[in-house]
Amino acid sequence: MGQDEPPPYQVVAGDLRRRLRDGEWEVGARLPSRAQLAQHYGVGANVMQKAMERLIAEGLLEGRTGSGTYAAPPRERRRMIRSRHRERRGGSPFRADMYEIGSNGTWEASSEARTPAPDNIARRLGIEPDDPTVRTTYEFLADGKPAQLSLSWEPMALTGDTPILLPEMGPLAGKGVVERMRSIGVDIETWMEIPRPARATAEQAALLGLNTGDLVLTIERTYYAADGRAVETADIVVPDRTWEVAYEFAVDPPHTD
């Protein structure tokens, strides 16, 4: 292979992409086995697998465990906008996000108090490893269909003796981190998100209606109070197949003397 030639798996993926585009396999049609395709293209099993995985990641194919690989239906991706304004609307940011695109946002949640903070979570919250936290798992739905997952951690030293100890219980259940913290005199001033591409684990795939290994966007989010304390951190998982995440930034007005 010459220095400027693409690797074999890209060549195979490109030809399969062309065949799918030309309608050789209709949506929902089962493709030949990987062994048959590898023989057709004269490549090894590893090259064929990598080519198929590339097209699965692109949403052109879908693998079904124990059944084979099929031509996937066109993706219907919706846009999920994340901006500082989502925290100024009051109530749940997710519900407000869904309302703006004409969807009904709901969720299911389960909290566990006195959960020892793992090392990485302790670093993000600025507490000691094994300090007690409230750990909450969320499954967010848009019109009843899985939209995103979240695993949230809050230090019990902050909320332990307050009515907002459990995020989805009490007088401010479902109101969102900003409003809940404000009720106990903690004003959140900033929040930071770190998005990273990843592959869905078996558990995430089962909850989001994906295949294990499908592309997802993971977002590490942390809220900070005005004094710089981290008051909540969460790992958010958004399925790439159905959602496009966009970030919106406001331009500050010019200063006047």
GROMACS elastic network, one bead per residue, 0.5 to 0.9 nm:
[ bonds ]
;  ai    aj funct       b0    kb
    1     4     6  0.82029   500
    1     5     6  0.61911   500
    1     6     6  0.81360   500
    1     7     6  0.77794   500
    1     8     6  0.87397   500
    2     5     6  0.51829   500
    2     6     6  0.83991   500
    3     6     6  0.82464   500
    5     8     6  0.87279   500
    6     9     6  0.81906   500
    6    10     6  0.62413   500
    6    11     6  0.66450   500
    7    10     6  0.55693   500
    7    11     6  0.66811   500
    8    11     6  0.50721   500
    8    12     6  0.62720   500
    8    13     6  0.85504   500
    8    43     6  0.78463   500
    8    47     6  0.67401   500
    8    48     6  0.88344   500
    8    51     6  0.84922   500
    9    12     6  0.51155   500
    9    13     6  0.59896   500
    9    14     6  0.84386   500
    9    43     6  0.85987   500
    9    46     6  0.86968   500
    9    47     6  0.50926   500
    9    48     6  0.64800   500
    9    49     6  0.83064   500
    9    50     6  0.61121   500
    9    52     6  0.85497   500
    9    54     6  0.86665   500
   10    14     6  0.59075   500
   10    15     6  0.85893   500
   10    47     6  0.88870   500
   10    50     6  0.85666   500
   10    51     6  0.63631   500
   10    54     6  0.84018   500
   11    14     6  0.51235   500
   11    15     6  0.63946   500
   11    16     6  0.87375   500
   11    51     6  0.83015   500
   12    15     6  0.52781   500
   12    16     6  0.62290   500
   12    17     6  0.85073   500
   12    41     6  0.71639   500
   12    43     6  0.87494   500
   12    47     6  0.82689   500
   12    48     6  0.73893   500
   12    51     6  0.61500   500
   12    52     6  0.86715   500
   13    16     6  0.51108   500
   13    17     6  0.59632   500
   13    18     6  0.85927   500
   13    48     6  0.84104   500
   13    50     6  0.85006   500
   13    52     6  0.67858   500
   13    54     6  0.70402   500
   13    55     6  0.67493   500
   14    17     6  0.50136   500
   14    18     6  0.62833   500
   14    19     6  0.87507   500
   14    51     6  0.85137   500
   15    18     6  0.50217   500
   15    19     6  0.62519   500
   15    20     6  0.86415   500
   16    19     6  0.50193   500
   16    20     6  0.61413   500
   16    21     6  0.85108   500
   16    51     6  0.86130   500
   16    52     6  0.86520   500
   16    55     6  0.83896   500
   17    20     6  0.51827   500
   17    21     6  0.61462   500
   17    22     6  0.86179   500
   17    55     6  0.74587   500
   17    60     6  0.77273   500
   18    21     6  0.50114   500
   18    22     6  0.60874   500
   18    23     6  0.86940   500
   19    22     6  0.50476   500
   19    23     6  0.63882   500
   19    24     6  0.55047   500
   19    25     6  0.75329   500
   20    23     6  0.52007   500
   20    24     6  0.57370   500
   20    25     6  0.59203   500
   20    26     6  0.77779   500
   20    60     6  0.78657   500
   20    71     6  0.74972   500
   21    24     6  0.76758   500
   21    25     6  0.87172   500
   22    25     6  0.82764   500
   23    26     6  0.58293   500
   23    27     6  0.86034   500
   25    28     6  0.80449   500
   25    29     6  0.57221   500
   25    30     6  0.76712   500
   25    31     6  0.72788   500
   25    70     6  0.85675   500
   25    71     6  0.65342   500
   26    29     6  0.53728   500
   26    30     6  0.87414   500
   26    71     6  0.65838   500
   26    72     6  0.87566   500
   26    73     6  0.89917   500
   27    30     6  0.88137   500
   27    70     6  0.76415   500
   27    72     6  0.56869   500
   27    73     6  0.54645   500
   27    74     6  0.83126   500
   28    70     6  0.56688   500
   28    71     6  0.51573   500
   28    72     6  0.60660   500
   28    73     6  0.69881   500
   29    69     6  0.85734   500
   29    70     6  0.54409   500
   29    71     6  0.55575   500
   29    72     6  0.83403   500
   30    33     6  0.86677   500
   30    67     6  0.88256   500
   30    68     6  0.68899   500
   30    69     6  0.58759   500
   30    71     6  0.66179   500
   31    34     6  0.84420   500
   31    37     6  0.87064   500
   31    68     6  0.74733   500
   31    69     6  0.57909   500
   31    70     6  0.56335   500
   31    71     6  0.71829   500
   32    35     6  0.80774   500
   32    36     6  0.60253   500
   32    37     6  0.63216   500
   32    68     6  0.82453   500
   32    69     6  0.79001   500
   33    36     6  0.51501   500
   33    37     6  0.62511   500
   33    38     6  0.85060   500
   33    68     6  0.68386   500
   33    69     6  0.75407   500
   34    37     6  0.50317   500
   34    38     6  0.59017   500
   34    39     6  0.84905   500
   34    45     6  0.74001   500
   34    48     6  0.65593   500
   34    49     6  0.71160   500
   34    52     6  0.82376   500
   34    68     6  0.85679   500
   34    69     6  0.84617   500
   35    38     6  0.50567   500
   35    39     6  0.62292   500
   35    40     6  0.86295   500
   35    44     6  0.86563   500
   35    45     6  0.68305   500
   35    48     6  0.81142   500
   36    39     6  0.51746   500
   36    40     6  0.62215   500
   36    41     6  0.87838   500
   37    41     6  0.61918   500
   37    42     6  0.82969   500
   37    43     6  0.86035   500
   37    48     6  0.73524   500
   38    41     6  0.52566   500
   38    42     6  0.57529   500
   38    43     6  0.51706   500
   38    44     6  0.60921   500
   38    45     6  0.62590   500
   38    47     6  0.79781   500
   38    48     6  0.56360   500
   38    49     6  0.87484   500
   39    43     6  0.65652   500
   39    44     6  0.79608   500
   39    45     6  0.89743   500
   40    43     6  0.80375   500
   41    44     6  0.88774   500
   41    48     6  0.85652   500
   43    46     6  0.82449   500
   43    47     6  0.62600   500
   43    48     6  0.66924   500
   44    47     6  0.54317   500
   44    48     6  0.63594   500
   44    49     6  0.86983   500
   45    48     6  0.51225   500
   45    49     6  0.60454   500
   45    50     6  0.86042   500
   46    49     6  0.50905   500
   46    50     6  0.61709   500
   46    51     6  0.86293   500
   47    50     6  0.52234   500
   47    51     6  0.62467   500
   47    52     6  0.87172   500
   48    51     6  0.51252   500
   48    52     6  0.62105   500
   48    53     6  0.85564   500
   49    52     6  0.51627   500
   49    53     6  0.60606   500
   49    54     6  0.85651   500
   50    53     6  0.50482   500
   50    54     6  0.61704   500
   50    55     6  0.88526   500
   51    54     6  0.51306   500
   51    55     6  0.65982   500
   51    56     6  0.87778   500
   52    55     6  0.52203   500
   52    56     6  0.61501   500
   52    57     6  0.85778   500
   52    61     6  0.76229   500
   52    69     6  0.85562   500
   53    57     6  0.60587   500
   53    58     6  0.85537   500
   53    61     6  0.84622   500
   53    63     6  0.88853   500
   53   213     6  0.89881   500
   54    57     6  0.51687   500
   54    58     6  0.63400   500
   54    59     6  0.88357   500
   54    61     6  0.89683   500
   55    59     6  0.62663   500
   55    60     6  0.53786   500
   55    61     6  0.56659   500
   55    62     6  0.82837   500
   56    59     6  0.50716   500
   56    60     6  0.57865   500
   56    62     6  0.54063   500
   56    63     6  0.72103   500
   56    69     6  0.89091   500
   56    72     6  0.84478   500
   56   214     6  0.74682   500
   57    60     6  0.76790   500
   57    61     6  0.79259   500
   57    62     6  0.85593   500
   57   213     6  0.83272   500
   57   214     6  0.60805   500
   57   215     6  0.60590   500
   57   241     6  0.86703   500
   58    61     6  0.76622   500
   58   215     6  0.85587   500
   58   241     6  0.84869   500
   59    62     6  0.69419   500
   59    71     6  0.89897   500
   59    72     6  0.65812   500
   59    73     6  0.81783   500
   59    74     6  0.75821   500
   59    75     6  0.68372   500
   59   214     6  0.88279   500
   59   241     6  0.67482   500
   60    70     6  0.87187   500
   60    71     6  0.62626   500
   60    72     6  0.52563   500
   60    73     6  0.74733   500
   60    74     6  0.74343   500
   60    75     6  0.85192   500
   61    69     6  0.66461   500
   61    70     6  0.55832   500
   61    73     6  0.82782   500
   62    68     6  0.85995   500
   62    69     6  0.57050   500
   62    70     6  0.53824   500
   62    71     6  0.64676   500
   62    72     6  0.54919   500
   62    73     6  0.89232   500
   62   211     6  0.78910   500
   63    66     6  0.89083   500
   63    67     6  0.78634   500
   63    68     6  0.59417   500
   63    70     6  0.63709   500
   63    72     6  0.89701   500
   63   211     6  0.71771   500
   64    67     6  0.53326   500
   64    68     6  0.54891   500
   64    69     6  0.61310   500
   64    70     6  0.77002   500
   64   211     6  0.75970   500
   65    68     6  0.67087   500
   65    69     6  0.86759   500
   65   211     6  0.84894   500
   69    72     6  0.89214   500
   72    75     6  0.82119   500
   73    76     6  0.88369   500
   75   241     6  0.63561   500
   75   242     6  0.66083   500
   76   241     6  0.76905   500
   76   242     6  0.58623   500
   76   243     6  0.81594   500
   77   240     6  0.79988   500
   77   241     6  0.65320   500
   77   244     6  0.61988   500
   78   101     6  0.86419   500
   78   242     6  0.62217   500
   78   244     6  0.58470   500
   78   245     6  0.84598   500
   79   101     6  0.83535   500
   79   242     6  0.87318   500
   79   243     6  0.57445   500
   79   245     6  0.57840   500
   79   246     6  0.67418   500
   80    97     6  0.71066   500
   80    98     6  0.81186   500
   80   101     6  0.85355   500
   80   243     6  0.65832   500
   80   244     6  0.59748   500
   80   246     6  0.60801   500
   80   247     6  0.85157   500
   81    86     6  0.87226   500
   81    97     6  0.72224   500
   81   244     6  0.83912   500
   81   245     6  0.59511   500
   81   247     6  0.57151   500
   81   248     6  0.67015   500
   82    85     6  0.82114   500
   82    86     6  0.68623   500
   82    97     6  0.82394   500
   82   245     6  0.72751   500
   82   246     6  0.61560   500
   82   248     6  0.61634   500
   82   249     6  0.89220   500
   83    86     6  0.57104   500
   83    87     6  0.79199   500
   83   246     6  0.85420   500
   83   247     6  0.58045   500
   83   249     6  0.62634   500
   83   250     6  0.84116   500
   84    87     6  0.58222   500
   84    88     6  0.73065   500
   84   190     6  0.88017   500
   84   191     6  0.84714   500
   84   248     6  0.77778   500
   84   249     6  0.74091   500
   84   250     6  0.82790   500
   85    88     6  0.51789   500
   85    89     6  0.69292   500
   85   248     6  0.87873   500
   85   250     6  0.89231   500
   86    89     6  0.59186   500
   86    90     6  0.82045   500
   86    92     6  0.88024   500
   86    93     6  0.55346   500
   86    94     6  0.84067   500
   86    96     6  0.73812   500
   86    97     6  0.73132   500
   87    90     6  0.66298   500
   87    91     6  0.84797   500
   87    92     6  0.84075   500
   87    93     6  0.62508   500
   87   176     6  0.85910   500
   87   177     6  0.89943   500
   87   178     6  0.69529   500
   87   179     6  0.88026   500
   88    91     6  0.89138   500
   88    93     6  0.87146   500
   88   178     6  0.87167   500
   89    92     6  0.83543   500
   89    93     6  0.74663   500
   89    96     6  0.76071   500
   90    93     6  0.74460   500
   90    96     6  0.86293   500
   90   175     6  0.72610   500
   90   176     6  0.78235   500
   90   178     6  0.80759   500
   90   179     6  0.66536   500
   91    94     6  0.89112   500
   91    95     6  0.79271   500
   91    96     6  0.77640   500
   91   172     6  0.89262   500
   91   174     6  0.71189   500
   91   176     6  0.57054   500
   91   177     6  0.88983   500
   91   178     6  0.85679   500
   91   179     6  0.68696   500
   92    95     6  0.53148   500
   92    96     6  0.63292   500
   92    97     6  0.86352   500
   92   174     6  0.61775   500
   92   177     6  0.82408   500
   92   179     6  0.87630   500
   93    96     6  0.50694   500
   93    97     6  0.59992   500
   93    98     6  0.86433   500
   93   175     6  0.83547   500
   93   176     6  0.67055   500
   94    98     6  0.62314   500
   94    99     6  0.85625   500
   94   105     6  0.66096   500
   94   106     6  0.82371   500
   94   140     6  0.81146   500
   94   176     6  0.87142   500
   95    98     6  0.52231   500
   95    99     6  0.61366   500
   95   100     6  0.87607   500
   95   103     6  0.86059   500
   95   104     6  0.70634   500
   95   106     6  0.67416   500
   95   142     6  0.88633   500
   96    99     6  0.50067   500
   96   100     6  0.63175   500
   96   105     6  0.77845   500
   97   100     6  0.53959   500
   97   101     6  0.69494   500
   97   103     6  0.85600   500
   97   105     6  0.79651   500
   98   101     6  0.53800   500
   98   102     6  0.63094   500
   98   104     6  0.59323   500
   98   105     6  0.53437   500
   98   142     6  0.68502   500
   98   143     6  0.89067   500
   99   102     6  0.50282   500
   99   103     6  0.53018   500
   99   104     6  0.61493   500
   99   105     6  0.70814   500
  100   103     6  0.74513   500
  101   104     6  0.89785   500
  103   142     6  0.59851   500
  103   143     6  0.57990   500
  104   141     6  0.80169   500
  104   142     6  0.56167   500
  104   143     6  0.50051   500
  104   144     6  0.78477   500
  105   140     6  0.72257   500
  105   141     6  0.57716   500
  105   143     6  0.64336   500
  105   144     6  0.79505   500
  105   147     6  0.89578   500
  106   139     6  0.86159   500
  106   140     6  0.59814   500
  106   141     6  0.52126   500
  106   142     6  0.65990   500
  106   143     6  0.77440   500
  106   144     6  0.74555   500
  107   138     6  0.66350   500
  107   139     6  0.54359   500
  107   141     6  0.55562   500
  107   142     6  0.85910   500
  107   144     6  0.89097   500
  108   137     6  0.82503   500
  108   138     6  0.57099   500
  108   139     6  0.52528   500
  108   140     6  0.66080   500
  108   141     6  0.82693   500
  109   136     6  0.66345   500
  109   137     6  0.55131   500
  109   139     6  0.64982   500
  109   140     6  0.86396   500
  109   167     6  0.88748   500
  109   168     6  0.70128   500
  110   135     6  0.83024   500
  110   136     6  0.54880   500
  110   137     6  0.54192   500
  110   138     6  0.68441   500
  110   168     6  0.79660   500
  111   134     6  0.66157   500
  111   135     6  0.55529   500
  111   137     6  0.65257   500
  111   138     6  0.89566   500
  111   166     6  0.65420   500
  111   167     6  0.76395   500
  111   168     6  0.78791   500
  112   115     6  0.64059   500
  112   133     6  0.82965   500
  112   134     6  0.56118   500
  112   135     6  0.52187   500
  112   136     6  0.63569   500
  112   137     6  0.88629   500
  112   166     6  0.82031   500
  113   132     6  0.75260   500
  113   133     6  0.61885   500
  113   135     6  0.64631   500
  113   136     6  0.86564   500
  113   156     6  0.78732   500
  113   160     6  0.88952   500
  113   165     6  0.81492   500
  113   166     6  0.76617   500
  114   117     6  0.89007   500
  114   131     6  0.82038   500
  114   133     6  0.52756   500
  114   134     6  0.60381   500
  114   135     6  0.82057   500
  114   156     6  0.72620   500
  115   118     6  0.89487   500
  115   130     6  0.77965   500
  115   131     6  0.78864   500
  115   132     6  0.52441   500
  115   133     6  0.50321   500
  115   134     6  0.59951   500
  115   135     6  0.63773   500
  115   153     6  0.89956   500
  116   129     6  0.72252   500
  116   131     6  0.53008   500
  116   133     6  0.60922   500
  116   134     6  0.86886   500
  117   120     6  0.80487   500
  117   121     6  0.58963   500
  117   122     6  0.55164   500
  117   127     6  0.82810   500
  117   128     6  0.76681   500
  117   129     6  0.54229   500
  117   131     6  0.54413   500
  117   132     6  0.61822   500
  117   133     6  0.61167   500
  117   134     6  0.89456   500
  117   135     6  0.88172   500
  117   153     6  0.81686   500
  117   155     6  0.83970   500
  118   121     6  0.53506   500
  118   122     6  0.60285   500
  118   123     6  0.86825   500
  118   129     6  0.58152   500
  118   130     6  0.61635   500
  118   131     6  0.85811   500
  119   122     6  0.50989   500
  119   123     6  0.63015   500
  119   124     6  0.88025   500
  119   128     6  0.79132   500
  119   129     6  0.51011   500
  119   130     6  0.75582   500
  120   123     6  0.51985   500
  120   124     6  0.64176   500
  120   125     6  0.87950   500
  120   129     6  0.82654   500
  121   124     6  0.50608   500
  121   125     6  0.61591   500
  121   126     6  0.83958   500
  121   127     6  0.84414   500
  121   129     6  0.79649   500
  121   153     6  0.76019   500
  121   233     6  0.75816   500
  121   234     6  0.88562   500
  122   125     6  0.51350   500
  122   126     6  0.57701   500
  122   128     6  0.56401   500
  122   129     6  0.52403   500
  122   130     6  0.76363   500
  122   131     6  0.76355   500
  122   155     6  0.89913   500
  123   126     6  0.50816   500
  123   127     6  0.64850   500
  123   128     6  0.75911   500
  123   129     6  0.78533   500
  124   127     6  0.79471   500
  124   222     6  0.75034   500
  124   230     6  0.72741   500
  124   232     6  0.87741   500
  124   233     6  0.69778   500
  125   128     6  0.86957   500
  125   153     6  0.84958   500
  125   154     6  0.79776   500
  125   155     6  0.74464   500
  125   222     6  0.80425   500
  125   229     6  0.76274   500
  125   230     6  0.50057   500
  125   231     6  0.67109   500
  125   232     6  0.69019   500
  125   233     6  0.68398   500
  126   229     6  0.74525   500
  126   230     6  0.66581   500
  127   130     6  0.86782   500
  127   131     6  0.67469   500
  127   155     6  0.78794   500
  128   131     6  0.55241   500
  129   132     6  0.88164   500
  130   133     6  0.84532   500
  131   155     6  0.76409   500
  131   156     6  0.81464   500
  131   157     6  0.85889   500
  132   154     6  0.88166   500
  132   155     6  0.64347   500
  132   156     6  0.57099   500
  132   157     6  0.76121   500
  133   153     6  0.62574   500
  133   154     6  0.53741   500
  133   157     6  0.78975   500
  133   160     6  0.87713   500
  134   152     6  0.79645   500
  134   153     6  0.56208   500
  134   154     6  0.52081   500
  134   155     6  0.64527   500
  134   156     6  0.62836   500
  134   159     6  0.88308   500
  134   160     6  0.88000   500
  134   165     6  0.74938   500
  134   166     6  0.71601   500
  134   167     6  0.86841   500
  135   151     6  0.71458   500
  135   152     6  0.56735   500
  135   154     6  0.67747   500
  135   166     6  0.89933   500
  136   150     6  0.80799   500
  136   151     6  0.58005   500
  136   152     6  0.50686   500
  136   153     6  0.65048   500
  136   154     6  0.86210   500
  136   166     6  0.83028   500
  136   167     6  0.77525   500
  136   168     6  0.88622   500
  137   149     6  0.76658   500
  137   150     6  0.58890   500
  137   152     6  0.63808   500
  138   148     6  0.83136   500
  138   149     6  0.56264   500
  138   151     6  0.63055   500
  138   152     6  0.79999   500
  139   146     6  0.71488   500
  139   147     6  0.78419   500
  139   148     6  0.63477   500
  139   150     6  0.67186   500
  139   207     6  0.77820   500
  139   208     6  0.86363   500
  140   144     6  0.87693   500
  140   145     6  0.82975   500
  140   146     6  0.60999   500
  140   147     6  0.55617   500
  140   148     6  0.52203   500
  140   149     6  0.59903   500
  140   150     6  0.79615   500
  141   144     6  0.51481   500
  141   145     6  0.50260   500
  141   147     6  0.50424   500
  141   148     6  0.70937   500
  142   145     6  0.52250   500
  142   146     6  0.63966   500
  142   147     6  0.57483   500
  142   148     6  0.88966   500
  143   146     6  0.85259   500
  144   147     6  0.88001   500
  145   208     6  0.83510   500
  145   209     6  0.88575   500
  146   149     6  0.82002   500
  146   207     6  0.72452   500
  146   208     6  0.52513   500
  146   209     6  0.71968   500
  146   239     6  0.88799   500
  147   208     6  0.70581   500
  147   237     6  0.88822   500
  147   238     6  0.66686   500
  147   239     6  0.71243   500
  147   242     6  0.79423   500
  147   243     6  0.76658   500
  148   208     6  0.71655   500
  148   236     6  0.69951   500
  148   237     6  0.55132   500
  148   239     6  0.67484   500
  149   204     6  0.79087   500
  149   207     6  0.81825   500
  149   208     6  0.79009   500
  149   235     6  0.81550   500
  149   236     6  0.55976   500
  149   237     6  0.50248   500
  149   238     6  0.67366   500
  150   234     6  0.64337   500
  150   235     6  0.55115   500
  150   237     6  0.62521   500
  150   238     6  0.89507   500
  151   233     6  0.84445   500
  151   234     6  0.53151   500
  151   235     6  0.52099   500
  151   236     6  0.65648   500
  151   237     6  0.88414   500
  152   232     6  0.70431   500
  152   233     6  0.57882   500
  152   235     6  0.65822   500
  152   236     6  0.84612   500
  153   231     6  0.86636   500
  153   232     6  0.57170   500
  153   233     6  0.54354   500
  153   234     6  0.61220   500
  154   157     6  0.87484   500
  154   158     6  0.78080   500
  154   159     6  0.77819   500
  154   165     6  0.87780   500
  154   230     6  0.88496   500
  154   231     6  0.61600   500
  154   233     6  0.68112   500
  154   234     6  0.88720   500
  155   158     6  0.56800   500
  155   159     6  0.69147   500
  155   160     6  0.80156   500
  155   230     6  0.89034   500
  155   231     6  0.68503   500
  155   232     6  0.72855   500
  156   159     6  0.50766   500
  156   161     6  0.82278   500
  156   165     6  0.74510   500
  157   160     6  0.57367   500
  157   161     6  0.82467   500
  158   161     6  0.79369   500
  158   162     6  0.83469   500
  158   165     6  0.87140   500
  158   231     6  0.75366   500
  159   162     6  0.52908   500
  159   163     6  0.78193   500
  159   164     6  0.64147   500
  159   165     6  0.50495   500
  159   166     6  0.85386   500
  159   181     6  0.85617   500
  159   184     6  0.82934   500
  160   163     6  0.84055   500
  160   164     6  0.82132   500
  160   165     6  0.55720   500
  161   164     6  0.85141   500
  161   165     6  0.72104   500
  162   165     6  0.58234   500
  162   184     6  0.73894   500
  163   166     6  0.78562   500
  163   169     6  0.85608   500
  163   170     6  0.61288   500
  163   171     6  0.72771   500
  163   172     6  0.83959   500
  163   184     6  0.86425   500
  164   167     6  0.59993   500
  164   168     6  0.83640   500
  164   169     6  0.72968   500
  164   170     6  0.62466   500
  164   171     6  0.75466   500
  164   172     6  0.68495   500
  164   173     6  0.77746   500
  164   180     6  0.66018   500
  164   181     6  0.80057   500
  164   183     6  0.84683   500
  164   184     6  0.82202   500
  165   168     6  0.89628   500
  165   169     6  0.80928   500
  165   170     6  0.82669   500
  166   169     6  0.54454   500
  166   170     6  0.73003   500
  166   173     6  0.79867   500
  167   170     6  0.77866   500
  167   172     6  0.76478   500
  167   173     6  0.57486   500
  167   174     6  0.67666   500
  167   175     6  0.83139   500
  167   176     6  0.79112   500
  167   177     6  0.79552   500
  167   180     6  0.79407   500
  168   172     6  0.76168   500
  168   174     6  0.53665   500
  168   175     6  0.83587   500
  169   172     6  0.71291   500
  169   174     6  0.78055   500
  170   173     6  0.54785   500
  172   175     6  0.55005   500
  172   176     6  0.81881   500
  172   179     6  0.79163   500
  172   180     6  0.61371   500
  172   183     6  0.85274   500
  173   176     6  0.79198   500
  173   180     6  0.82093   500
  174   177     6  0.87222   500
  174   180     6  0.88259   500
  175   178     6  0.80435   500
  175   179     6  0.61215   500
  175   180     6  0.64504   500
  176   179     6  0.58137   500
  176   180     6  0.61979   500
  176   181     6  0.86543   500
  177   180     6  0.51908   500
  177   181     6  0.59916   500
  177   182     6  0.84491   500
  177   188     6  0.86466   500
  177   223     6  0.82372   500
  177   231     6  0.88171   500
  177   232     6  0.76871   500
  178   181     6  0.54148   500
  178   182     6  0.61610   500
  178   183     6  0.88219   500
  178   186     6  0.86142   500
  178   187     6  0.73877   500
  178   188     6  0.60761   500
  178   223     6  0.83884   500
  179   182     6  0.50910   500
  179   183     6  0.64163   500
  179   187     6  0.87124   500
  179   188     6  0.89112   500
  180   183     6  0.53248   500
  180   184     6  0.72288   500
  180   186     6  0.87174   500
  181   184     6  0.55043   500
  181   185     6  0.66257   500
  181   186     6  0.51232   500
  181   187     6  0.65957   500
  181   188     6  0.73713   500
  181   231     6  0.83115   500
  182   185     6  0.50307   500
  182   187     6  0.52243   500
  182   188     6  0.74206   500
  183   186     6  0.72839   500
  183   187     6  0.87889   500
  184   187     6  0.87227   500
  186   225     6  0.64423   500
  186   226     6  0.79012   500
  186   231     6  0.87443   500
  187   224     6  0.85509   500
  187   225     6  0.54992   500
  187   226     6  0.60338   500
  187   227     6  0.88261   500
  188   191     6  0.78531   500
  188   223     6  0.66975   500
  188   224     6  0.55801   500
  188   226     6  0.58209   500
  188   227     6  0.89052   500
  188   231     6  0.81839   500
  189   223     6  0.79446   500
  189   224     6  0.61451   500
  189   225     6  0.53233   500
  189   227     6  0.85139   500
  189   228     6  0.83998   500
  190   222     6  0.86427   500
  190   223     6  0.61690   500
  190   224     6  0.53117   500
  190   225     6  0.68823   500
  190   226     6  0.75283   500
  190   228     6  0.86215   500
  191   221     6  0.70621   500
  191   222     6  0.55732   500
  191   224     6  0.57723   500
  191   225     6  0.87447   500
  192   220     6  0.79855   500
  192   221     6  0.55945   500
  192   222     6  0.54170   500
  192   223     6  0.66368   500
  192   224     6  0.82146   500
  193   219     6  0.61447   500
  193   220     6  0.54174   500
  193   222     6  0.66334   500
  194   218     6  0.81292   500
  194   219     6  0.54104   500
  194   221     6  0.65040   500
  195   217     6  0.66209   500
  195   218     6  0.56405   500
  195   220     6  0.63929   500
  195   221     6  0.85936   500
  196   216     6  0.86294   500
  196   217     6  0.58111   500
  196   218     6  0.52152   500
  196   219     6  0.62999   500
  196   220     6  0.82038   500
  197   215     6  0.70811   500
  197   216     6  0.60527   500
  197   218     6  0.61128   500
  197   219     6  0.87456   500
  198   213     6  0.83803   500
  198   214     6  0.83059   500
  198   215     6  0.59081   500
  198   216     6  0.53367   500
  198   217     6  0.59689   500
  198   218     6  0.65287   500
  199   212     6  0.74551   500
  199   214     6  0.53419   500
  199   216     6  0.56473   500
  199   217     6  0.81928   500
  200   203     6  0.78466   500
  200   204     6  0.55984   500
  200   205     6  0.55634   500
  200   210     6  0.77100   500
  200   211     6  0.74617   500
  200   212     6  0.54168   500
  200   214     6  0.53279   500
  200   215     6  0.62249   500
  200   216     6  0.60063   500
  200   237     6  0.86440   500
  200   239     6  0.81979   500
  201   204     6  0.51310   500
  201   205     6  0.59642   500
  201   206     6  0.85423   500
  201   211     6  0.86536   500
  201   212     6  0.55521   500
  201   213     6  0.63182   500
  201   214     6  0.83963   500
  202   205     6  0.51298   500
  202   206     6  0.62220   500
  202   207     6  0.88050   500
  202   210     6  0.88708   500
  202   211     6  0.76448   500
  202   212     6  0.50039   500
  202   213     6  0.77503   500
  203   206     6  0.52449   500
  203   207     6  0.64418   500
  203   208     6  0.87270   500
  203   212     6  0.81938   500
  204   207     6  0.52311   500
  204   208     6  0.60442   500
  204   209     6  0.83271   500
  204   210     6  0.78469   500
  204   212     6  0.78293   500
  204   237     6  0.81701   500
  205   208     6  0.51817   500
  205   209     6  0.56647   500
  205   211     6  0.54071   500
  205   212     6  0.53305   500
  205   213     6  0.78453   500
  205   214     6  0.76434   500
  205   239     6  0.89044   500
  206   209     6  0.54492   500
  206   210     6  0.64141   500
  206   211     6  0.75758   500
  206   212     6  0.79970   500
  207   210     6  0.78049   500
  208   211     6  0.88389   500
  208   238     6  0.86420   500
  208   239     6  0.71437   500
  210   213     6  0.83676   500
  210   214     6  0.65004   500
  210   239     6  0.79141   500
  210   241     6  0.84671   500
  211   214     6  0.55869   500
  212   215     6  0.89658   500
  213   216     6  0.86598   500
  214   239     6  0.80039   500
  214   240     6  0.79483   500
  214   241     6  0.80336   500
  215   239     6  0.66722   500
  215   240     6  0.55644   500
  215   241     6  0.72287   500
  216   237     6  0.64744   500
  216   238     6  0.55295   500
  216   241     6  0.77620   500
  217   236     6  0.80163   500
  217   237     6  0.57227   500
  217   238     6  0.51030   500
  217   239     6  0.64027   500
  217   240     6  0.63409   500
  217   245     6  0.83259   500
  218   235     6  0.67575   500
  218   236     6  0.54789   500
  218   238     6  0.64136   500
  218   239     6  0.88664   500
  219   234     6  0.79870   500
  219   235     6  0.57609   500
  219   237     6  0.64513   500
  219   238     6  0.81247   500
  220   233     6  0.73801   500
  220   234     6  0.59512   500
  220   236     6  0.64431   500
  221   232     6  0.82674   500
  221   233     6  0.55564   500
  221   234     6  0.52656   500
  221   235     6  0.64405   500
  221   236     6  0.75347   500
  222   230     6  0.66968   500
  222   231     6  0.75895   500
  222   232     6  0.57195   500
  222   234     6  0.64478   500
  222   235     6  0.89945   500
  223   229     6  0.83880   500
  223   230     6  0.57198   500
  223   231     6  0.57790   500
  223   232     6  0.53770   500
  223   233     6  0.63747   500
  224   227     6  0.78265   500
  224   228     6  0.56195   500
  224   229     6  0.53573   500
  224   231     6  0.57692   500
  224   232     6  0.75295   500
  225   228     6  0.53127   500
  225   229     6  0.52629   500
  225   230     6  0.63756   500
  225   231     6  0.66134   500
  226   229     6  0.73777   500
  230   233     6  0.74791   500
  238   241     6  0.89268   500
  238   242     6  0.85258   500
  238   243     6  0.68709   500
  238   244     6  0.85269   500
  238   245     6  0.81999   500
  239   242     6  0.59941   500
  239   243     6  0.60478   500
  239   244     6  0.84660   500
  240   243     6  0.53362   500
  240   244     6  0.64628   500
  240   245     6  0.85505   500
  241   244     6  0.82015   500
  251   254     6  0.89656   500
  252   255     6  0.86786   500
